[in-house]
């Protein structure tokens, strides 16, 4: 089994042995680029860890939704169906079912999807497209506050 370990902003990573529970903080700068790493504990246990360089936890999802291009750079008003592939507090990864004719990085989308929580919470957000590899796109939420309780609580489930 491979454990996922998040790399801190200072490139430090804390590794815990699954056998003896001993922990050690290590500088990951020398192994940067390697995502899957074999580590050996002084107790003799050898395990694999996956280094995660993302700042926020991403939850894999498959949430159907709707998008509309609202910025003027591309085909303003273009809309269609999409699926939320993964979700974090700051961003989202989309898969377009109806691929927009023109979409550029920096464009703003209005998105709507329903969470698969017990309340079937409807989420309406504005996002800014950061990367495009059609039919996929990565985007960050465009908001005035860093707090989003609805998505935060959903990610903790």
C-alpha positions in Angstrom: 0.0 0.0 0.0 1.2 3.5 -0.9 0.7 6.3 1.6 0.1 9.9 0.4 2.2 12.5 2.1 1.8 16.2 1.6 4.9 18.4 1.1 4.8 21.6 3.1 5.6 25.0 1.6 9.2 24.8 3.0 9.7 21.4 1.1 9.6 19.5 4.4 7.7 16.2 4.6 6.8 14.2 7.7 7.1 10.4 7.1 5.6 7.9 9.6 6.5 4.3 9.6 3.3 2.1 9.4 5.0 -0.7 11.4 6.7 1.1 14.4 4.9 4.5 14.1 8.2 6.3 14.3 8.1 9.7 12.5 10.8 11.7 10.8 10.8 15.1 9.1 12.8 15.2 5.9 13.7 17.9 3.3 12.1 16.7 0.1 14.0 19.2 -2.1 16.6 16.6 -3.0 14.0 14.2 -4.3 11.8 16.8 -6.0 10.4 15.4 -9.2 10.0 11.9 -7.8 6.4 11.5 -6.8 6.6 7.8 -5.8 9.5 7.2 -3.3 10.7 4.0 -1.4 11.6 4.7 2.2 13.3 2.5 4.7 12.8 2.9 8.4 15.5 2.1 11.0 13.2 -0.7 12.2 13.8 -2.4 8.8 10.4 -1.7 7.3 10.4 -0.7 3.7 7.3 1.2 2.3 6.3 3.4 -0.5 5.1 6.9 -0.2 3.5 9.2 -2.8 4.6 12.9 -2.4 1.8 15.3 -3.0 2.9 18.8 -3.9 -0.6 20.3 -4.0 -1.4 22.9 -1.4 -4.9 21.7 -0.9 -6.5 18.3 -0.6 -8.4 17.3 -3.8 -11.4 15.0 -3.6 -12.2 12.9 -6.6 -15.8 13.3 -7.8 -18.1 12.7 -10.6 -20.6 15.5 -10.3 -22.7 16.5 -13.3 -23.2 20.2 -13.9 -23.6 23.1 -16.2 -21.2 25.9 -17.3 -21.5 29.3 -19.0 -18.7 31.4 -20.4 -19.1 34.9 -18.8 -16.0 36.7 -19.9 -15.7 38.6 -23.1 -12.4 37.1 -24.4 -13.9 33.9 -25.9 -17.4 33.1 -27.2 -19.3 35.0 -24.5 -22.5 33.2 -23.5 -21.4 29.8 -24.7 -22.7 27.1 -22.4 -23.1 23.4 -22.0 -22.8 20.4 -19.7 -19.7 19.4 -17.7 -18.7 17.0 -15.0 -16.7 18.0 -11.9 -13.8 15.5 -11.8 -12.2 16.7 -8.6 -12.7 19.5 -6.1 -10.6 21.4 -3.5 -11.2 24.4 -1.4 -9.5 26.6 -4.0 -10.1 24.9 -7.3 -11.9 22.5 -9.5 -11.2 20.2 -12.4 -13.8 20.0 -15.1 -14.5 17.6 -18.0 -16.6 19.3 -20.6 -19.4 17.2 -22.1 -20.3 20.1 -24.5 -16.8 21.4 -25.4 -16.8 25.2 -25.8 -15.9 26.4 -29.3 -13.4 28.9 -27.9 -11.9 28.9 -24.4 -8.7 30.5 -23.1 -6.8 30.6 -19.9 -8.0 33.5 -17.8 -11.6 33.2 -19.0 -14.3 33.3 -16.4 -17.0 30.6 -16.2 -20.2 30.5 -14.2 -20.7 26.9 -13.1 -23.5 25.1 -11.4 -23.4 21.5 -9.9 -25.0 19.5 -7.2 -23.0 17.9 -4.5 -23.6 14.2 -3.7 -24.1 15.0 0.0 -27.2 14.1 2.0 -28.8 17.6 1.3 -28.0 17.4 -2.5 -26.5 20.9 -2.1 -26.7 23.1 -5.2 -23.4 25.0 -5.8 -23.2 28.1 -8.0 -19.7 29.6 -8.4 -17.6 31.7 -10.6 -14.3 30.2 -11.6 -11.3 31.4 -13.6 -9.8 28.9 -16.0 -6.1 28.2 -15.3 -5.2 25.4 -17.7 -6.9 23.7 -20.6 -6.3 20.2 -22.0 -9.6 19.6 -23.7 -12.0 18.0 -22.8 -10.5 18.9 -19.4 -9.9 22.3 -17.7 -8.5 23.3 -14.3 -9.9 26.4 -12.7 -9.7 28.4 -9.4 -12.7 29.8 -7.6 -13.2 33.5 -8.1 -14.4 34.9 -4.8 -13.9 37.7 -2.4 -13.4 35.5 0.6 -11.1 32.5 1.2 -13.8 30.7 3.2 -16.3 28.5 1.5 -18.1 26.5 4.2 -20.2 24.5 1.7 -17.3 23.0 -0.2 -15.1 22.8 3.0 -17.7 20.7 4.8 -18.2 18.5 1.7 -14.4 17.8 1.5 -14.3 16.7 5.1 -16.9 13.9 4.5 
